Amino acid sequence: MDLGIRGRTALVTGASMGIGRGIATALAREGVRLAVVARRRKLLEELQDELKAKLVIIESDLLKPEAPEAIAKAALDGLGSVEILVNNAGGSRRFTLDASEAQWEEALTLNFTRQRQLTHRLLAQMIERKWGRIVNITGKSEPEGLNGAFAAKAAMHSWAKGLSREVGKHGITVNCVPPGRIISEQILRNYPPEFRKRESEEDIPVGEYGQPSDIANLVCFLASPLARYITGAVIPVDGGLRRYQF
């Protein structure tokens, strides 16, 4: 299927590995011109070599206050525009009851505030073009306990829904994709094979962990003109793992 995004421009954060790398790869194969962001430049350069495509490589740490402005400027300077924004960067850390204010602040900054700031720095040029796609890779709504990232992702869902109502008239859509168990370096490091096998068999209806391409396929569709009437949505890609019904 021709998604109609060849020649469009996109910025993908957290693109060096895992889901972000899968999304960048899928968009590049659809002919999208890319700016990619991560803390490790070497991994982004390896991605560029792998794709055999010229990427705008932006080395940045989202925890730094100046990051949103610097990333937006580098992407616009390199691409001329950013028509598709994929807010993928983030990190999950389980908290205890005595988690410090600094830990909470870091989690909210990394998983909500920087994404919001980066998006708002790119909105004006999307509005000017009367077209834009914002896709946020978020997280589940079934926290097992305290986790700063879960709270931040809930904020992302609420903010994205509100934003979608403000910018729809400008041809801009805003959607969220919470992944389930997607194979990545972090998953392989944190969950031993026995756990993954048991969870796949007992808790995931389709019977296996997902691949980054499973997320990337949906992102490419949401980034396309074909998804013009989908906005303000939260669409899990989890093989049926989550039990909530909305």
BAMI-264643 format. One line per 10 residues: their letters; for each residue z, y, x of N, C-alpha, C, O. Coordinates in Angstrom, 3 decimals. Each point is the difference from the previous one (the first is absolute). Layout:
REM residues N
A	Z,Y,X,Z,Y,X,Z,Y,X,Z,Y,X; ...
This chain:
REM residues 246
MDLGIRGRTA	0.000,-1.197,0.841,0.000,1.197,-0.841,0.000,1.246,0.876,0.777,0.105,0.949; -1.649,0.832,-1.275,-0.028,1.261,0.723,1.064,0.908,-0.584,-0.113,0.434,-1.147; 1.151,-0.141,1.929,1.108,0.813,-0.483,-0.315,1.494,-0.003,0.745,0.793,-0.576; -1.829,-0.416,1.207,-0.388,1.400,-0.022,0.851,0.903,0.871,0.135,1.189,-0.289; 0.439,-1.734,1.350,0.833,0.831,0.887,-0.585,0.132,1.408,0.628,0.593,0.877; -1.815,-1.136,-0.660,-0.640,0.155,1.309,-0.199,1.480,0.307,-0.532,0.752,-0.817; 0.968,-0.347,2.010,-0.129,1.391,0.403,1.181,0.867,-0.377,0.096,1.139,0.458; 0.809,-1.648,-1.285,1.217,0.733,-0.317,0.914,0.051,1.234,-0.218,-0.713,0.979; 1.233,1.563,-1.047,0.942,0.135,1.113,1.394,-0.436,-0.449,0.401,0.250,-1.136; 0.328,-0.901,2.034,1.327,-0.513,-0.350,0.961,0.146,1.162,-0.384,-0.062,1.168
LVTGASMGIG	1.658,0.260,-1.526,1.104,0.018,0.948,0.955,-1.121,-0.388,0.464,-0.066,-1.139; -0.171,-0.819,2.100,0.907,-1.124,-0.240,1.156,0.105,0.977,-0.211,0.001,1.212; 1.432,0.086,-1.728,1.176,0.029,0.875,0.518,-1.416,0.218,-0.235,-0.893,-0.813; 0.937,0.704,1.914,0.507,-1.332,0.330,-1.108,-1.013,0.155,0.109,-1.131,-0.473; -1.192,1.543,1.146,-1.225,-0.794,0.026,-0.098,-0.963,1.176,-1.015,-0.680,0.147; 2.037,0.607,0.688,-0.129,-0.769,1.236,0.166,-1.494,-0.192,-0.466,-0.780,0.829; 1.129,0.356,-1.919,0.271,-1.418,-0.176,0.245,-0.300,-1.479,0.157,0.909,-0.814; -0.128,-2.196,0.485,0.369,-0.432,-1.341,-0.874,0.545,-1.102,-1.226,0.020,0.113; 1.869,0.428,-1.191,-0.719,0.482,-1.182,-0.870,1.200,0.323,-1.147,0.067,-0.443; 1.672,0.885,1.208,-0.774,1.194,0.331,-1.259,-0.318,0.774,-1.058,0.576,-0.251
RGIATALARE	1.175,-1.490,1.190,-1.173,-0.410,0.771,-1.023,-0.690,-0.906,-1.205,0.211,0.140; 1.692,-1.033,-1.065,-0.898,-0.657,-0.938,-0.728,0.990,-0.888,-1.191,-0.160,-0.268; 1.900,1.187,-0.191,-0.621,1.026,-0.838,-1.046,0.775,0.783,-1.106,0.222,-0.495; 1.444,0.195,1.720,-0.965,0.730,0.822,-1.244,-0.836,0.250,-1.119,0.510,-0.049; 1.316,-1.787,0.317,-1.138,-0.891,0.249,-0.894,-0.101,-1.221,-1.222,0.085,0.117; 1.818,-0.265,-1.287,-0.787,-0.143,-1.229,-0.759,1.286,-0.324,-1.169,-0.052,-0.383; 1.822,1.202,0.533,-0.675,1.259,-0.270,-1.161,0.225,0.973,-1.072,0.456,-0.400; 1.291,-0.778,1.671,-1.069,0.163,0.990,-1.203,-0.867,-0.347,-1.143,0.429,0.154; 1.399,-1.639,-0.618,-1.094,-0.892,-0.365,-0.754,0.462,-1.237,-1.137,-0.407,-0.235; 1.785,1.266,-0.560,-0.671,0.603,-1.151,-0.764,1.261,0.395,-0.603,0.660,-0.846
GVRLAVVARR	0.635,-0.334,2.133,-0.744,1.163,0.478,0.760,1.311,-0.068,-0.601,1.071,0.087; 1.929,-1.142,-0.244,0.820,1.204,-0.049,0.279,0.491,1.425,0.272,-0.803,0.892; -0.337,2.102,-0.686,0.355,0.591,1.290,1.507,0.206,0.041,0.585,0.542,-0.937; 0.049,-0.981,2.039,1.448,-0.141,0.009,0.723,0.841,1.044,-0.462,0.185,1.126; 1.627,0.319,-1.557,1.037,0.458,0.921,1.178,-0.949,-0.177,0.396,-0.302,-1.125; 0.159,-0.164,2.229,1.087,-0.989,-0.053,1.199,0.518,0.780,-0.139,0.615,1.058; 1.326,-0.880,-1.609,1.240,0.529,0.573,0.961,-1.143,0.304,0.142,-0.931,-0.792; 0.511,1.010,1.937,1.080,-0.927,0.340,0.728,0.557,1.224,-0.448,0.961,0.626; 1.576,-1.584,-0.303,0.754,0.447,1.178,-0.608,-0.536,1.286,0.179,0.599,1.061; -0.898,-1.722,-1.136,-0.515,-0.640,1.213,-1.512,0.163,0.083,-0.757,-0.683,-0.690
RKLLEELQDE	0.344,1.586,1.535,-1.414,0.332,0.128,-0.823,-1.199,0.465,-1.138,-0.185,-0.432; 1.713,-0.618,1.304,-0.743,-1.136,0.551,-0.473,-0.940,-1.111,-1.125,-0.498,0.041; 1.984,0.259,-1.030,-0.391,-0.886,-1.102,-1.114,0.612,-0.837,-0.868,-0.717,-0.497; 0.885,2.031,0.340,-1.070,0.673,-0.740,-1.317,-0.075,0.778,-1.065,-0.164,-0.594; 1.139,0.283,1.904,-1.208,-0.118,0.820,-0.557,-1.417,-0.064,-1.215,-0.194,-0.004; 2.109,-0.800,-0.047,-0.451,-1.383,-0.158,-0.677,-0.195,-1.351,-0.993,-0.719,-0.101; 1.526,1.355,-0.933,-0.626,-0.072,-1.323,-1.392,0.621,0.032,-0.938,-0.546,-0.581; 0.802,1.673,1.250,-1.301,0.653,0.121,-1.001,-0.921,0.689,-1.142,-0.120,-0.441; 1.562,-0.521,1.506,-0.886,-0.926,0.706,-0.387,-1.178,-0.893,-1.146,-0.451,0.004; 2.126,-0.038,-0.768,-0.248,-1.140,-0.878,-0.999,0.347,-1.102,-0.860,-0.810,-0.345
LKAKLVIIES	0.981,2.013,-0.200,-0.881,0.420,-1.100,-1.357,0.487,0.503,-0.953,0.115,-0.771; 0.875,0.169,2.066,-1.235,0.556,0.571,-0.428,1.251,-0.765,-1.171,0.187,-0.331; 2.157,0.655,0.065,-0.238,1.231,-0.742,0.803,1.120,0.637,1.052,-0.239,0.594; -1.541,1.435,-0.716,0.700,1.160,0.541,1.087,0.411,-0.976,-0.290,0.361,-1.141; 1.540,-0.414,1.581,1.126,0.396,-0.822,0.628,1.277,0.551,-0.041,0.256,1.203; 0.616,0.531,-2.089,0.843,1.109,0.430,1.401,-0.585,0.191,0.677,-0.336,-0.971; -0.256,0.219,2.217,1.263,-0.649,0.332,1.097,1.058,0.135,-0.117,0.943,0.782; 1.189,-1.123,-1.568,1.096,0.963,-0.010,1.299,-0.734,0.326,0.488,-0.803,-0.795; 0.055,1.084,1.953,1.277,-0.589,0.394,1.120,0.910,-0.484,0.080,1.158,0.409; 0.785,-1.675,-1.279,1.019,0.860,-0.572,1.185,-0.824,-0.485,-0.153,-1.151,-0.408
DLLKPEAPEA	1.324,1.750,0.458,1.221,-0.584,-0.524,0.383,0.782,-1.250,0.314,1.187,0.083; -0.338,-1.843,-1.238,0.237,0.700,-1.262,1.413,0.545,-0.135,0.246,0.837,-0.869; 0.672,-1.275,1.686,1.352,0.534,-0.081,0.092,1.419,0.568,0.960,0.719,-0.277; -1.937,-0.324,1.054,0.027,1.343,0.574,-0.391,1.037,-1.057,-0.970,-0.208,-0.729; 1.700,1.309,0.633,-0.259,0.989,-1.060,-1.415,0.553,-0.002,-0.543,0.330,-1.054; -0.046,-0.229,2.227,-1.339,0.594,0.087,-1.119,-0.984,-0.329,-1.167,0.389,-0.044; 1.502,-1.649,-0.186,-1.020,-1.037,-0.161,-0.982,0.259,-1.138,-1.203,-0.102,0.237; 1.633,0.429,-1.460,-0.983,0.171,-1.081,-1.051,1.062,0.306,-1.193,-0.215,-0.219; 1.640,1.358,0.725,-0.945,1.077,0.313,-0.956,-0.431,1.104,-1.204,0.238,-0.097; 1.725,-0.869,1.145,-0.837,-0.413,1.125,-0.999,-1.076,-0.415,-1.159,0.034,0.413
IAKAALDGLG	1.601,-0.979,-1.220,-0.896,-1.078,-0.452,-1.098,0.563,-0.879,-1.173,-0.325,0.185; 1.542,1.168,-1.139,-0.997,0.579,-0.897,-1.043,0.793,0.782,-1.199,-0.123,-0.251; 1.659,0.935,1.198,-0.932,0.821,0.788,-0.934,-0.882,0.825,-1.206,0.245,0.038; 1.751,-1.271,0.623,-0.828,-0.872,0.832,-1.040,-0.735,-0.843,-1.150,-0.145,0.417; 1.550,-0.316,-1.594,-0.939,-0.725,-0.861,-1.100,0.917,-0.504,-1.172,-0.377,-0.001; 1.539,1.586,-0.430,-1.004,0.941,-0.505,-0.920,0.484,1.118,-1.202,0.169,-0.205; 1.771,0.051,1.380,-0.836,0.409,1.135,-0.983,-1.106,0.368,-1.152,0.274,0.337; 1.608,-1.524,-0.402,-0.838,-1.105,0.432,-1.015,-0.458,-1.028,-1.095,-0.435,0.355; 1.454,0.530,-1.636,-0.874,-0.521,-1.055,-0.696,1.086,-0.810,-1.038,-0.243,-0.614; 1.607,1.425,0.617,-0.547,1.068,-0.827,0.650,0.064,-1.373,0.081,1.069,-0.604
SVEILVNNAG	0.375,-2.198,0.118,0.694,-0.087,-1.286,0.802,-1.295,-0.021,-0.233,-0.900,0.807; 1.171,0.816,-1.727,0.674,-1.269,-0.290,-0.105,-0.208,-1.502,0.708,0.640,-0.777; -1.594,-1.536,0.379,-0.220,-0.263,-1.422,0.882,-1.128,-0.521,0.317,-0.053,-1.188; 0.078,-0.848,2.086,0.842,-1.143,-0.350,1.207,0.015,0.932,-0.153,-0.011,1.221; 1.342,0.036,-1.795,1.224,-0.051,0.791,0.758,-1.266,-0.355,0.311,-0.237,-1.167; -0.012,-0.579,2.174,0.801,-1.205,-0.202,1.317,0.184,0.741,0.053,-0.071,1.228; 1.012,0.308,-1.995,1.341,0.129,0.558,0.596,-1.396,0.149,0.568,-0.552,-0.942; -0.705,0.000,2.128,0.447,-1.374,0.230,1.232,-0.085,0.893,0.784,-0.941,-0.121; -0.602,1.901,1.007,1.098,-0.097,0.975,1.355,-0.028,-0.690,0.193,0.644,-1.031; 0.737,-1.386,1.599,1.356,-0.085,-0.535,0.757,-1.103,0.701,-0.525,-0.652,0.903
GSRRFTLDAS	1.756,0.446,-1.318,0.796,-1.042,0.621,1.225,-0.297,-0.838,0.625,0.910,-0.544; -0.283,-2.184,0.440,1.120,-0.422,-0.841,1.197,-0.395,0.860,-0.141,-0.736,0.976; 1.311,1.230,-1.347,1.223,-0.339,0.718,1.119,-0.245,-1.002,0.335,0.891,-0.780; 0.243,-2.076,0.790,1.119,-0.306,-0.888,1.230,0.790,0.432,0.306,0.099,1.188; 0.397,0.465,-2.176,1.185,0.800,0.286,1.269,-0.726,-0.446,-0.040,-0.889,-0.850; 1.148,1.283,1.434,1.315,-0.433,-0.459,0.635,1.160,-0.771,-0.557,1.097,-0.057; 1.716,-1.349,-0.530,0.668,1.042,-0.768,0.388,1.201,0.851,0.133,1.111,-0.512; 0.049,-1.335,1.812,0.398,1.114,0.862,-1.167,0.566,0.807,0.201,0.588,1.063; -1.422,-0.767,-1.571,-1.163,0.589,0.671,0.197,1.509,0.121,0.521,0.652,-0.905; -0.946,-0.121,2.037,0.243,1.416,0.281,-1.010,0.896,-0.714,-1.046,-0.457,-0.460
EAQWEEALTL	1.386,1.742,0.380,-0.925,0.984,-0.558,-1.292,0.039,0.814,-1.084,0.183,-0.553; 1.205,-0.355,1.855,-1.190,0.014,0.856,-0.934,-1.158,-0.345,-1.220,0.162,-0.003; 1.795,-1.334,-0.288,-0.829,-1.146,-0.370,-0.730,0.249,-1.322,-1.188,-0.295,-0.130; 1.909,0.836,-0.837,-0.638,0.316,-1.280,-1.078,1.064,0.171,-1.081,-0.106,-0.581; 1.368,1.109,1.360,-0.967,1.078,0.208,-1.266,-0.528,0.676,-1.113,0.375,-0.369; 1.295,-1.245,1.356,-1.156,-0.571,0.687,-0.859,-0.823,-0.957,-1.226,0.116,0.011; 1.864,-0.947,-0.841,-0.743,-0.850,-0.931,-0.781,0.837,-1.005,-1.161,-0.295,-0.283; 1.788,1.332,-0.257,-0.678,0.841,-0.987,-1.116,0.814,0.639,-1.047,0.213,-0.611; 1.269,0.237,1.830,-1.038,0.763,0.707,-1.219,-0.861,0.273,-1.130,0.410,-0.263; 1.361,-1.602,0.792,-1.098,-0.875,0.414,-0.776,-0.564,-1.185,-1.212,-0.198,0.087
NFTRQRQLTH	1.910,-0.063,-1.200,-0.622,-0.718,-1.112,-0.352,0.863,-1.198,-0.621,-0.483,-0.947; 1.010,1.760,0.972,-0.353,0.889,-1.113,-0.391,1.397,0.451,-1.108,0.454,-0.287; 1.996,0.229,0.985,-0.218,1.420,0.272,-1.274,0.269,0.783,-0.766,0.895,-0.356; 0.527,-1.662,1.424,-1.190,0.261,0.810,-1.285,-0.294,-0.770,-0.992,0.711,0.161; 0.998,-1.749,-0.995,-1.181,-0.299,-0.808,-0.284,1.138,-0.978,-1.147,0.411,-0.176; 2.202,0.088,-0.453,-0.167,1.121,-0.921,-0.528,1.235,0.736,-0.921,0.663,-0.475; 1.501,-0.364,1.620,-0.424,1.181,0.748,-1.447,-0.112,0.457,-0.761,0.961,-0.113; 0.374,-2.121,0.626,-1.375,-0.198,0.459,-0.980,0.134,-1.163,-1.045,0.639,0.128; 1.387,-1.240,-1.250,-0.876,0.078,-1.170,-0.219,1.447,-0.426,-1.131,0.415,-0.254; 2.201,0.338,0.178,-0.124,1.378,-0.482,-0.767,0.873,0.992,-0.590,1.004,-0.400
RLLAQMIERK	0.586,-1.362,1.668,-0.795,0.761,0.962,-1.498,-0.290,-0.137,-0.833,0.769,0.480; 0.503,-1.873,-1.130,-1.414,-0.364,-0.152,-0.535,0.239,-1.406,-1.195,-0.168,-0.246; 2.057,0.554,-0.665,-0.427,0.148,-1.395,-0.999,1.135,-0.208,-0.954,-0.152,-0.763; 1.157,1.272,1.422,-0.848,1.169,-0.265,-1.467,-0.315,0.234,-0.851,0.381,-0.803; 0.545,-1.074,1.896,-1.411,-0.282,0.275,-0.557,-1.075,-0.940,-1.204,-0.021,-0.254; 2.059,-0.874,-0.269,-0.457,-0.928,-1.043,-0.310,0.749,-1.292,-1.019,-0.246,-0.646; 1.918,1.166,0.279,-0.208,0.796,-1.216,-1.280,0.818,0.105,-0.753,0.117,-0.967; 0.513,0.446,2.142,-1.212,0.801,0.218,-1.259,-0.832,-0.210,-1.002,0.500,-0.511; 1.055,-1.786,0.911,-1.164,-0.878,-0.150,-0.051,-0.680,-1.364,-0.987,-0.660,-0.325; 2.036,0.814,-0.471,0.085,-0.630,-1.322,-0.070,-1.517,0.095,-0.557,-0.654,-0.881
WGRIVNITGK	1.119,0.096,1.944,0.013,-1.464,0.170,1.036,-0.383,1.044,0.105,0.634,1.050; 0.643,-1.660,-1.344,0.951,-0.503,0.975,0.657,-1.277,-0.488,0.099,-0.251,-1.201; 0.348,-0.551,2.158,0.703,-1.242,-0.305,1.246,-0.076,0.890,-0.093,0.085,1.224; 1.246,-0.244,-1.852,1.260,-0.152,0.726,0.584,-1.355,-0.387,0.271,-0.256,-1.173; -0.081,-0.606,2.168,0.553,-1.337,-0.243,1.234,-0.156,0.875,-0.072,0.133,1.222; 1.194,-0.413,-1.849,1.269,-0.154,0.707,0.391,-1.474,0.043,0.113,-0.647,-1.041; 0.092,0.124,2.235,0.512,-1.367,0.138,1.518,0.106,-0.056,0.620,0.580,0.892; -0.025,-1.138,-1.932,1.410,0.267,-0.267,0.834,-1.269,0.150,-0.082,-0.667,1.031; 0.872,0.326,-2.026,0.874,-1.146,0.128,0.503,-0.463,-1.347,-0.260,0.623,-1.029; 0.972,-1.710,1.052,0.421,-0.655,-1.230,1.078,0.783,-0.740,0.668,0.864,0.568
SEPEGLNGAF	-0.514,-1.190,-1.852,1.012,0.632,-0.838,1.145,-0.959,-0.327,0.695,0.173,-1.001; -0.504,-1.176,1.846,1.076,-0.965,-0.182,0.864,-0.084,1.263,-0.011,-1.024,0.684; 0.752,2.079,-0.369,0.816,-0.046,1.218,1.127,-1.019,-0.104,0.711,-0.062,-1.003; -0.560,-0.736,2.060,1.092,-0.982,0.031,1.319,0.650,0.379,1.064,-0.582,-0.213; -1.123,1.775,0.769,1.199,0.699,0.436,-0.386,1.391,0.455,-1.076,0.490,-0.344; 1.939,0.149,1.111,-0.282,1.346,0.472,-1.076,-0.023,1.083,0.092,-0.745,0.975; -1.097,1.565,-1.168,-1.069,0.134,0.988,-0.610,1.382,-0.210,-0.515,0.305,-1.076; 0.579,0.521,2.107,-0.505,1.359,-0.131,-1.459,0.057,-0.382,-0.421,0.905,-0.721; -0.356,-1.863,1.199,-1.426,-0.006,-0.313,-0.237,-0.241,-1.479,-0.918,0.586,-0.575; 1.732,-1.444,-0.065,-0.191,-0.264,-1.431,0.180,1.287,-0.803,-0.789,0.293,-0.898
AAKAAMHSWA	1.827,0.469,1.226,0.240,1.261,-0.692,-1.154,0.973,0.229,-0.427,0.697,-0.921; -0.072,-0.657,2.155,-1.096,0.903,0.328,-1.283,-0.404,-0.728,-0.741,0.863,-0.470; 0.474,-2.162,0.372,-1.205,-0.461,-0.685,0.072,0.298,-1.494,-1.015,0.310,-0.624; 2.226,-0.403,0.044,0.154,0.389,-1.399,-0.330,1.479,-0.182,-0.621,0.388,-0.990; 1.040,0.431,1.953,-0.354,1.419,-0.031,-1.516,0.186,0.098,-0.571,0.861,-0.669; -0.066,-1.665,1.498,-1.458,0.058,0.126,-0.677,-0.276,-1.337,-0.935,0.704,-0.383; 1.403,-1.724,-0.326,-0.607,-0.335,-1.284,0.135,1.167,-0.984,-0.952,0.343,-0.702; 2.130,0.254,0.660,0.240,1.106,-0.920,-0.829,1.229,0.378,-0.621,0.632,-0.854; 0.622,-0.307,2.144,-0.786,1.151,0.473,-1.488,-0.203,-0.253,-0.683,0.919,-0.453; 0.174,-2.117,0.740,-1.424,-0.270,-0.163,-0.417,0.116,-1.461,-1.074,0.518,-0.306
KGLSREVGKH	1.926,-0.999,-0.593,-0.313,0.104,-1.417,-0.084,1.458,-0.428,-0.927,0.399,-0.705; 1.907,0.392,1.137,-0.025,1.420,-0.329,-1.203,0.708,0.593,-0.645,0.807,-0.669; 0.340,-1.109,1.931,-1.149,0.622,0.658,-1.301,-0.352,-0.702,-0.888,0.841,-0.137; 0.777,-2.087,-0.306,-1.242,-0.431,-0.664,-0.287,0.845,-1.233,-1.161,0.235,-0.336; 2.197,0.217,-0.332,-0.179,0.801,-1.214,-0.423,1.435,0.318,-0.572,0.689,-0.844; 0.855,-0.256,2.050,-0.364,1.363,0.401,-1.428,0.085,0.539,-0.669,1.019,-0.171; 0.208,-2.075,0.815,-1.272,0.105,0.741,-1.153,-0.769,-0.641,-1.125,0.064,0.497; 1.374,-0.780,-1.571,-1.072,-0.755,-0.640,-1.176,0.865,-0.419,-1.152,-0.426,0.084; 1.438,1.632,-0.533,-1.064,0.911,-0.447,-0.916,0.420,1.137,-1.085,0.533,-0.232; 1.526,-0.776,1.469,-0.813,0.343,1.166,-0.775,-1.201,0.545,-0.578,0.079,1.084
GITVNCVPPG	0.563,-1.174,-1.815,-0.723,-1.185,0.461,0.750,-0.787,1.054,-0.607,-0.753,0.761; 1.930,0.918,-0.705,0.837,-0.663,0.995,0.884,-1.029,-0.702,0.636,0.308,-1.007; -0.599,-1.512,1.531,0.894,-1.027,-0.535,1.103,-0.303,1.005,-0.176,0.157,1.208; 1.322,-0.595,-1.737,1.171,-0.315,0.835,0.587,-1.313,-0.500,0.431,-0.095,-1.149; -0.413,-0.910,2.005,0.503,-1.312,-0.403,0.887,-0.594,1.083,-0.069,0.390,1.165; 0.908,-1.350,-1.574,0.905,-0.677,0.918,-0.249,-1.502,-0.028,-0.258,-0.578,-1.056; 0.337,-0.044,2.223,-0.190,-1.446,0.138,1.211,-0.584,0.714,0.116,0.155,1.215; 0.794,-0.825,-1.932,1.111,-0.687,0.651,-0.418,-1.406,0.434,-0.348,-0.822,-0.848; 0.376,0.535,2.136,-0.375,-1.340,0.466,1.127,-1.006,-0.225,1.177,0.360,-0.042; -1.557,-1.605,-0.101,0.967,-1.086,0.053,0.149,-0.478,1.427,0.036,0.806,0.930
RIISEQILRN	0.050,-2.119,-0.751,0.111,-0.570,1.342,-1.396,-0.066,0.616,-0.795,-0.880,-0.331; 0.513,1.807,1.216,-1.303,0.087,0.649,0.183,-0.333,1.479,0.840,0.593,0.677; -1.622,-1.533,-0.188,0.107,-0.428,1.393,-0.225,1.187,0.945,-1.017,0.690,-0.066; 1.986,-0.483,0.932,-0.075,1.076,0.987,0.894,-0.380,1.165,0.718,-0.998,-0.057; -0.762,1.788,1.105,0.850,-0.252,1.158,1.477,0.036,-0.406,0.801,-0.808,0.471; -0.450,1.753,-1.351,1.393,0.125,-0.432,0.438,-1.214,-0.819,1.104,-0.508,0.191; -1.946,0.049,-1.084,0.323,-1.181,-0.819,0.182,-1.223,0.896,0.958,-0.756,-0.160; -1.871,0.568,1.093,0.072,-1.162,0.884,1.245,0.053,0.884,0.560,-1.034,0.363; -0.137,2.243,-0.023,1.180,0.164,0.846,1.291,-0.213,-0.781,0.959,-0.560,0.532; -0.921,0.997,-1.781,1.250,-0.002,-0.765,0.215,-1.231,-0.876,1.129,-0.292,-0.392
YPPEFRKRES	-2.214,-0.437,0.081,0.135,-1.136,-0.912,-0.550,-1.264,0.673,-1.202,-0.088,0.249; 2.054,-0.877,0.043,-0.449,-1.220,0.682,-0.923,-0.829,-0.899,0.009,0.161,-1.220; -0.806,-1.047,1.827,-0.962,-0.800,-0.768,0.629,-0.765,-1.163,-0.596,-0.103,-1.072; 1.813,-0.439,1.284,0.645,-0.777,-1.067,0.281,0.881,-1.220,-0.194,-0.435,-1.135; 0.647,1.666,1.362,0.270,0.920,-1.096,-1.289,0.358,-0.724,-0.046,0.005,-1.231; -1.007,0.298,1.999,-1.269,0.382,-0.613,-0.565,-1.136,-0.839,-0.541,0.234,-1.081; 0.660,-1.449,1.567,-0.502,-1.157,-0.741,0.782,-0.185,-1.305,-0.587,-0.226,-1.059; 1.897,0.322,1.147,0.836,-0.201,-1.190,-0.256,1.104,-1.029,-0.130,-0.276,-1.193; 0.061,1.509,1.655,-0.231,1.103,-0.933,-1.372,-0.108,-0.652,-0.148,0.260,-1.195; -0.845,-0.639,1.973,-1.347,-0.159,-0.548,-0.022,-1.051,-1.108,-0.635,0.187,-1.038
EEDIPVGEYG	1.323,-1.268,1.270,-0.010,-1.105,-0.960,0.846,0.286,-1.231,-0.357,-0.411,-1.104; 1.481,1.114,1.282,0.961,0.147,-1.088,-0.087,1.330,-0.745,0.340,0.066,-1.181; -0.787,0.987,1.851,0.098,1.336,-0.605,-1.318,0.721,-0.203,-0.062,0.954,-0.775; -0.996,-1.386,1.455,-1.275,0.704,-0.106,-0.972,-0.852,-0.820,-0.434,-1.054,0.464; 0.088,1.495,-1.673,-0.844,-0.821,-0.867,-1.313,-0.465,0.630,-0.439,-1.120,-0.263; -0.196,1.951,1.084,-1.262,-0.439,0.599,0.221,-0.903,1.204,-0.961,-0.560,0.528; 2.223,0.403,-0.073,0.339,-1.020,0.974,-0.151,0.356,1.456,0.041,-0.888,0.852; -0.213,2.151,-0.533,-0.143,0.368,1.409,0.264,1.485,0.196,-0.054,0.787,-0.945; 0.341,-0.416,2.197,0.103,1.405,0.360,-1.402,0.607,-0.024,-0.994,-0.696,0.207; 0.931,2.005,-0.463,-1.282,0.687,-0.010,-0.443,0.421,1.389,0.740,-0.120,0.976
QPSDIANLVC	-1.964,0.614,-0.916,-0.589,0.520,1.228,-0.213,1.507,-0.133,-0.133,0.496,-1.118; 0.098,0.244,2.228,-0.278,1.437,-0.091,-1.262,0.316,-0.800,-0.072,1.032,-0.667; -0.917,-1.912,0.732,-1.236,0.235,-0.749,0.232,0.003,-1.508,-0.760,0.629,-0.736; 1.801,-1.324,0.261,0.292,-0.001,-1.430,0.416,1.396,-0.469,-0.348,0.415,-1.105; 1.077,0.292,1.928,0.347,1.392,-0.300,-1.217,0.889,0.190,-0.281,0.867,-0.828; -0.437,-1.083,1.915,-1.137,0.855,0.347,-1.083,-0.029,-1.060,-0.627,1.024,-0.271; 0.397,-2.178,-0.330,-1.038,-0.090,-1.036,0.309,0.923,-1.174,-0.891,0.672,-0.518; 2.162,-0.640,0.098,0.376,0.881,-1.103,-0.092,1.459,0.417,-0.463,0.839,-0.773; 0.899,-0.531,1.985,-0.064,1.381,0.469,-1.436,0.506,0.004,-0.264,1.126,-0.421; -0.655,-1.945,0.890,-1.410,0.407,0.017,-0.505,0.290,-1.415,-0.736,0.963,-0.217
FLASPLARYI	1.135,-1.796,-0.734,-0.411,0.232,-1.388,0.614,1.287,-0.532,-0.701,0.814,-0.602; 2.004,-0.618,0.814,0.648,1.213,-0.484,-0.571,1.250,0.653,0.038,1.082,-0.586; -0.564,-1.225,1.790,-0.598,1.134,0.707,-1.407,0.322,-0.488,-0.578,1.011,0.399; 0.032,-1.846,-1.242,-1.400,0.136,-0.390,-0.160,0.762,-1.309,0.959,0.145,-0.757; -2.172,0.344,0.487,-0.274,0.627,-1.296,0.171,-0.965,-1.171,0.204,0.435,-1.134; -0.285,-1.742,1.397,0.150,-0.978,-1.070,1.396,0.045,-0.615,0.186,-0.403,-1.148; 0.796,0.892,1.907,1.389,0.047,-0.470,0.378,1.389,-0.496,1.174,0.371,0.042; -2.129,0.385,-0.500,0.236,1.399,-0.377,1.021,0.146,-1.122,0.634,1.048,-0.120; -0.460,-2.095,-0.713,0.866,0.090,-1.174,1.340,-0.694,0.227,0.756,-0.231,-0.944; -0.470,-0.096,2.191,1.286,-0.609,0.348,0.790,1.009,0.827,-0.379,0.309,1.130
TGAVIPVDGG	1.453,0.196,-1.677,0.836,0.943,0.743,1.429,-0.047,-0.532,0.236,-0.319,-1.165; 0.701,0.640,2.034,1.412,-0.058,-0.361,0.518,-1.412,-0.145,1.070,-0.216,-0.568; -1.818,-0.752,1.078,0.348,-1.409,-0.186,0.764,-0.550,1.195,-0.144,0.471,1.128; 0.964,-1.484,-1.409,0.666,-0.795,1.034,-0.513,-1.424,-0.163,0.307,-0.663,-0.991; -1.088,0.190,1.960,-0.691,-1.281,-0.128,0.492,-0.946,1.092,-0.441,0.114,1.143; 1.345,-1.047,-1.463,0.482,-0.936,1.019,-1.096,-0.972,0.431,-0.819,-0.439,-0.807; 0.823,0.120,2.083,-0.855,-1.074,0.531,0.959,-0.960,0.691,0.329,0.173,1.173; 0.118,-1.192,-1.917,1.101,-0.824,0.487,-0.113,-1.469,-0.385,0.970,-0.744,0.140; -2.121,0.315,-0.617,-0.162,-1.401,-0.366,0.876,-0.435,-1.152,0.194,-1.196,-0.219; 0.348,2.176,-0.535,0.878,-0.314,-1.110,1.456,-0.107,0.363,0.812,-0.405,-0.832
LRRYQF	-0.449,0.764,2.077,1.374,-0.161,0.482,1.019,0.774,-0.845,1.040,-0.538,-0.380; -1.349,1.799,0.095,0.965,0.826,-0.709,0.070,-0.381,-1.482,-1.003,-0.370,-0.609; 2.190,0.467,0.055,0.225,-0.488,-1.361,-0.015,1.113,-1.049,0.046,-0.270,-1.200; -0.111,1.515,1.657,-0.052,1.065,-1.010,-1.347,-0.048,-0.720,-0.990,-0.488,0.545; 0.968,1.001,-1.773,-1.198,-0.139,-0.829,-0.810,1.287,-0.105,-0.839,0.125,-0.892; 1.071,0.816,1.769,-0.792,1.237,-0.042,-0.233,0.484,1.411,-0.646,1.029,0.201
